[in-house]
Amino acid sequence: MSTSVMTWDQGQIVNRIDAIIRELLELRHQLVVTPKPIPAPTRSLTDELFGAAGHGTREEYDLQYPLP
């Protein structure tokens, strides 16, 4: 089994570090500048989960076990 070893000189390493720093600064800028969406308030966890289940009415999901 052969293993290849990459040899980098000091200049290549410094250039790569600089590139990584630029990428990280760009990501940081996007996080700070981009407004974060405010989630709409839900009435309850039940309502939130019901919305995740799909479309329809509660009665469609409660045919077997009707609510009192």
C-alpha positions as CSV (number, residue, x, y, z in Angstrom):
1,M,0.0,0.0,0.0
2,S,1.5,3.3,-1.0
3,T,1.1,6.5,0.8
4,S,1.7,9.8,-0.9
5,V,3.1,12.6,1.2
6,M,2.4,16.2,0.3
7,T,5.3,18.5,0.9
8,W,4.5,22.2,1.2
9,D,6.9,25.0,1.6
10,Q,6.4,27.7,4.1
11,G,5.0,30.1,1.5
12,Q,2.3,27.7,0.4
13,I,1.2,27.1,4.0
14,V,1.0,30.8,4.6
15,N,-1.0,31.4,1.4
16,R,-3.4,28.6,2.4
17,I,-3.8,30.1,5.9
18,D,-4.5,33.5,4.3
19,A,-7.1,32.0,2.0
20,I,-8.9,30.2,4.9
21,I,-8.9,33.5,6.9
22,R,-10.5,35.3,4.0
23,E,-13.2,32.6,3.7
24,L,-13.9,32.8,7.4
25,L,-14.1,36.6,7.3
26,E,-16.6,36.4,4.4
27,L,-18.7,33.9,6.3
28,R,-18.6,36.0,9.4
29,H,-19.7,39.1,7.4
30,Q,-22.6,37.1,5.9
31,L,-23.8,36.1,9.4
32,V,-23.5,39.6,10.8
33,V,-25.0,41.5,7.8
34,T,-27.7,39.0,6.8
35,P,-30.9,39.6,8.8
36,K,-32.1,36.5,10.6
37,P,-35.8,35.7,9.9
38,I,-38.0,35.9,13.0
39,P,-40.2,32.8,13.2
40,A,-43.9,33.3,13.4
41,P,-45.2,32.6,16.9
42,T,-47.3,29.4,17.2
43,R,-50.2,29.0,19.5
44,S,-49.0,25.7,20.9
45,L,-46.7,22.8,20.2
46,T,-49.8,20.8,19.0
47,D,-50.5,23.4,16.3
48,E,-46.9,23.5,15.2
49,L,-46.7,19.7,14.9
50,F,-50.1,19.6,13.2
51,G,-48.7,22.0,10.5
52,A,-45.8,19.6,10.0
53,A,-48.1,16.7,9.5
54,G,-49.5,18.1,6.2
55,H,-52.6,19.8,5.0
56,G,-56.1,19.1,6.0
57,T,-58.4,19.4,9.0
58,R,-58.0,18.0,12.5
59,E,-61.0,15.8,11.8
60,E,-59.1,14.0,9.1
61,Y,-56.5,13.0,11.6
62,D,-58.9,12.2,14.4
63,L,-61.4,9.9,12.6
64,Q,-60.5,7.0,14.9
65,Y,-60.1,9.0,18.1
66,P,-62.5,12.0,18.0
67,L,-61.8,14.8,20.4
68,P,-64.3,15.2,23.2
